[in-house]
Amino acid sequence: MIKKAVIPVAGFGTRFLPASKVIPKEMFPVLDKPTIQYVVEEAVASGICDILMIISRGKRSVEEHFDRNPELETLLERKGQQTELEEIRRISSLANIEFVWQKEMKGLGDAVKLARNHIGEEPFALLLGDTIIQSSVPATRQLMDSQARHGGSVIGLEAVPQDKVSRYGIIKGSKLDGEVYLLDDLVEKPSVDSTPSNLAIAGRYVLTAEIFSCLERVTPDRQGETQLTDALRILVRQTPMHGVLLEGRRHDIGNKLDFLKANLLLGLKHPELGKPLRIFLQELMAETEELANPHAIPPYTAL
């Protein structure tokens, strides 16, 4: 049984500058709550309540979001805003969350190394803090179930368009039962012509503690960063590793277009906002089509 999760939230978020200069990308709101809350709630819904976050300078708001705020609670109680009061109290009691600081930005692999003392020798879940996955069964739970059957480390996968494989880490492997693959290798951002598949790493992992010794063997890249994929390539040569094609839809919140899509798609499922948002989008599409049709606009007539 997986009992612990690690969530790295230390990156700069350069793809979302200038907004991410002062607001951590993990704190960008999707509807009415920050991205990182969706990630924590996924871990909790999967049965994990012991969470370690890897943070860095400028990410203090992540800590504060999951802490108690007595002054705000008192204000809400005095105003009779019981629903809001219960929600912020729920957030602070979601899980046992601890924090470790990554003092220098040396890559995702370096961030994961900082979790070694907290994890010990147990297998653990790793969830990227800027990725939301919509699914009926939590994505982490899907990996945990597969790990219980097959053992070892398990990586969450998603199918991506063939012409976009160069943006992702891609797996090489053979299909087993259902949506499970036995992995042979992982390739970081392959070309379209040389890619071994169109199955990309989806920001969710269940890893054995062997990953830490593999990370120690990784040579940092030209930017001085230790890449997790390089450690996974070492691990897959030592012990069987599986991939699971996740049921669900992934949103990369560090990507501007995906951020907009996530707000729309989750908004359409919202019990209060879904219907008016759908009506607005229908009206907007009709208006856009009308403007795109030159025959729908009456010709200019001089007075």
Secondary structure, DSSP 8 states (H G I E B T S, - for coil): ---EEEEE-----GGGTTGGGTS-GGG-EETTEEHHHHHHHHHHHTT--EEEEEE-TT-HHHHHHTS--HHHHHHHHHHT-HHHHHHHHHHHTSSEEEEEE--S---HHHHHHTTHHHHTTS-EEEE-TTEEEE-SS-HHHHHHHHHHHH-SEEEEEEE--GGGGGGSEEEEEEE-STTEEEEEEEEES--TTT-S-SEEEEEEEEE-THHHHHHHT----TTS---HHHHHHHHHHHS-EEEEE-SSEEEETTSHHHHHHHHHHHHHT-TTTHHHHHHHHHHHHHHHHHHH-GGGS------
